[in-house]
Amino acid sequence: MSNALVIFYSYTGTSRRVAELLCSQQNWRMAEVLETRPRRGATGTLRCVLDSALRRRPRVRYEGPSPKGFDAVVLVSPIWMQRLAGPMRSFIAERRADLPPAAVVSVMGGTGAPDAIAEVSRLIGRAPLLSTSLSMRSIDDGSCAAQLQAFGTAIRSAEESSDVVRPAVLSPSAT
Ligand SMILES: Cc1cc2nc3c(=O)[nH]c(=O)nc-3n(C[C@H](O)[C@H](O)[C@H](O)COP(=O)(O)O)c2cc1C
């Protein structure tokens, strides 16, 4: 099946670029999680830190089609302080009843994906279909493209098999 929806949150634009690339590679639709109170500058960064430290759920709004109509969702989110970015936490918590099987892409400087994957699993109530992580460097220099292509292909294969709910880490660089 090819009917996946890519849902991203991005503070500084990197996760947006990943979502756009995945959608262009797979011809999937894209949707965005936005904050009702946008963050900027030093205060915004401090809020990121506190959101992660306290696992806060900032208020968000969702722009996109209902995930219910799709076979799978791909959640693309930055890592903050070794944890899932707060706005994606809020989105999953609010919409978990509407989510089909989810794959997760963690976008980060270097480390922190395992805690984010564990939190997504707790929030949804089951392990993601697949997960991977991408470093900012690989996104900036374009070298993430092959890894992302393989990830999309794996999601299609997972959807096509009956064994759709299985925890897996695709990339050798995933942490
Ligand atoms: C407050 C804050 C905390 C961060 N903490 C981590 C971290 O713990 N590990 C990491 O690898 N990257 C960390 N980063 C880097 C982001 O994950 C990285 O810049 C990511 O590409 C941002 O995605 P975005 O541009 O879509 O917002 C942090 C960034 C911010 C702003």
The ligand as an SDF file (V2000), in Angstrom:
LIG
                    3D

 31 33  0  0  0  0  0  0  0  0999 V2000
   16.4700   23.0600   22.9090 C   0  0  0  0  0  0  0  0  0  0  0  0
   17.1530   22.0880   21.9940 C   0  0  0  0  0  0  0  0  0  0  0  0
   17.6340   20.9100   22.5060 C   0  0  0  0  0  0  0  0  0  0  0  0
   18.2840   19.9820   21.6630 C   0  0  0  0  0  0  0  0  0  0  0  0
   18.7170   18.7980   22.1850 N   0  0  0  0  0  0  0  0  0  0  0  0
   19.2940   17.8900   21.3700 C   0  0  0  0  0  0  0  0  0  0  0  0
   19.7080   16.6260   21.8890 C   0  0  0  0  0  0  0  0  0  0  0  0
   19.5310   16.3050   23.0500 O   0  0  0  0  0  0  0  0  0  0  0  0
   20.2970   15.7540   21.0290 N   0  0  0  0  0  0  0  0  0  0  0  0
   20.5190   16.0670   19.7170 C   0  0  0  0  0  0  0  0  0  0  0  0
   21.0680   15.2310   19.0120 O   0  0  0  0  0  0  0  0  0  0  0  0
   20.1170   17.2440   19.2030 N   0  0  0  0  0  0  0  0  0  0  0  0
   19.5050   18.1580   19.9940 C   0  0  0  0  0  0  0  0  0  0  0  0
   19.0870   19.3520   19.4830 N   0  0  0  0  0  0  0  0  0  0  0  0
   19.2990   19.6170   18.0640 C   0  0  0  0  0  0  0  0  0  0  0  0
   18.0280   19.3910   17.2530 C   0  0  0  0  0  0  0  0  0  0  0  0
   17.5270   18.0780   17.4370 O   0  0  0  0  0  0  0  0  0  0  0  0
   18.3490   19.6020   15.7930 C   0  0  0  0  0  0  0  0  0  0  0  0
   18.8080   20.9080   15.6320 O   0  0  0  0  0  0  0  0  0  0  0  0
   17.1840   19.3500   14.8680 C   0  0  0  0  0  0  0  0  0  0  0  0
   17.6570   19.2610   13.5530 O   0  0  0  0  0  0  0  0  0  0  0  0
   16.1920   20.4780   14.9200 C   0  0  0  0  0  0  0  0  0  0  0  0
   15.1090   20.1520   14.0620 O   0  0  0  0  0  0  0  0  0  0  0  0
   14.1910   21.3100   13.4670 P   0  0  0  0  0  0  0  0  0  0  0  0
   15.0880   22.1850   12.6230 O   0  0  0  0  0  0  0  0  0  0  0  0
   13.1830   20.5980   12.6530 O   0  0  0  0  0  0  0  0  0  0  0  0
   13.5880   22.0610   14.6110 O   0  0  0  0  0  0  0  0  0  0  0  0
   18.4390   20.2750   20.2980 C   0  0  0  0  0  0  0  0  0  0  0  0
   17.9370   21.4770   19.7820 C   0  0  0  0  0  0  0  0  0  0  0  0
   17.2880   22.3740   20.6190 C   0  0  0  0  0  0  0  0  0  0  0  0
   16.7270   23.6430   20.0480 C   0  0  0  0  0  0  0  0  0  0  0  0
  1  2  1  0
  2  3  1  0
  2 30  2  0
  3  4  2  0
  4  5  1  0
  4 28  1  0
  5  6  2  0
  6  7  1  0
  6 13  1  0
  7  8  2  0
  7  9  1  0
  9 10  1  0
 10 11  2  0
 10 12  1  0
 12 13  2  0
 13 14  1  0
 14 15  1  0
 14 28  1  0
 15 16  1  0
 16 17  1  0
 16 18  1  0
 18 19  1  0
 18 20  1  0
 20 21  1  0
 20 22  1  0
 22 23  1  0
 23 24  1  0
 24 25  2  0
 24 26  1  0
 24 27  1  0
 28 29  2  0
 29 30  1  0
 30 31  1  0
M  END
$$$$
